[in-house]
């Protein structure tokens, strides 16, 4: 059973809804993200939504855009986001983590890591570090 399925089943049994906070990876500065994730869990988060910074966000509001800009300026990309999840997983193996972002960083990751097919290098790397799900706002349904 996946972490998301297990968490949602437990919440259903408790007659609770999920608390799913969002944070942009690398904001306000890169080294704090795993600690922020642990803090969200300690404060009651059931699932963590971790934003992947992107230079041209079309579905984000001004606050998330500014956070992404600051993270990008600090050198945060998908490789660093995956490392943040890996660091989080060293202490927490149960809380689901869902990455939220855009197609371009995923496709670029695959280009740089010799993917054998669309999304394959990224999907393998994400699964290996403990990512539980993806919300990619600009993939058309037929590409998913």
Secondary structure, DSSP 8 states (H G I E B T S, - for coil): --HHHHHHHHHHHTT----EEEEETT-S-GGGHHHHHHHHHHTT-SEEEEE---TT-SS--HHHHHHHHHHHHTT--HHHHHHHHHHHHTT-SSSEEEEEE-HHHHHHHHHHTT-SSTTHHHHHHHHHHT--EEEETTS-GGG-
